């Protein structure tokens, strides 16, 4: 049943999105959304549960892997790297 709630057709919950983009902290993803660096969620499920389209997340991941080393790309990669470091530090505690 939990899998059904986490993956609803072409929509992904935050937990699934986090797993697909390298497990950054949830606040990091919301910071990226606020800065326009990550797709906006497209659907609301209840009051607090937001969902993204699978196509947009896959497209974002593809864009991240195909981008050249422009300043904005380096900034985004630094943010992703920092999120991974933060995750590793949390796991060590």
N, C-alpha and C positions, 0 to 999 in steps of 0.2 A: 504494500500500500504506500509506503514512504516513497518508493521510486516513482509511483504514479504522481505524487504531489510534487516531486522535484523535477520531473520531466513531463510536461504536458504538451504533447504534439510538437509543434515548432517553437514553443516557448520554453525558456530556461529560467529557473529561479536563481537567486543570487548565489546560493551554495554551489550549484552546478557551474555557473559562470566562473566563480572563484577557482574551481578545480580546473577548468579549461584554460584559464589565463595564467596559471602558475601559482595559485594560492596566495595572492596578496591579501592583506587584511581588508575586511569589508569597507572600512573607512577610506582606505586608499582608492578603492574602486569608485566610491561616491565622490572623492576629491577629483578623480579623473573626469567623472561625468560633469561635475560643476565647472571644470576648466575646459570642457569641450574636447577632451582627449579620449573619451570612451563613449560608446553609443548610449543614448538615453533608453531607459526601460520603456517598453511599448505597451505593457498591460499591467493592470493592477488586479491582484487577487486578494480581496479583503482590504482592510485598512492599511496594513503595513507590508504586505508582500508584493514586491514588484517583479516583473518578468521581462526578459529580453527575448528578441527573436533569435533563433539559432542562426539564421542566415547572417544577421548583423554581427554576431559574435565571431562566427567563422570568417566573415569578411574582415573584421578588425584584426584577427590573428594573422590572416594572410597579408594584410597591409603592413603589419608590424614586421613580418619576416621578409617582405619584399622591398621595404623602404631603403633608400640610400642613407648615408651617414650625415644627413642634414642636421643643423642645430636642434630643431624641434624633435627629430628622431632620437638624437643623443639624449636629450632631456627625458623623453619618454622611456628610453631604454634604461637610463639611470634610475627612473622611478620604479620600473619593473624590477631592476636589480636590487634596489633598496627594499622593496616589498618582500622579495625572496630572502634577503638577509634578515629582515625583521621576523619573518616566519620561522626561519631557522633558529633565531635567538629565542623566540617564544617556545619552540619545541624543546630546547635545551633546558628550560626552567623546570 
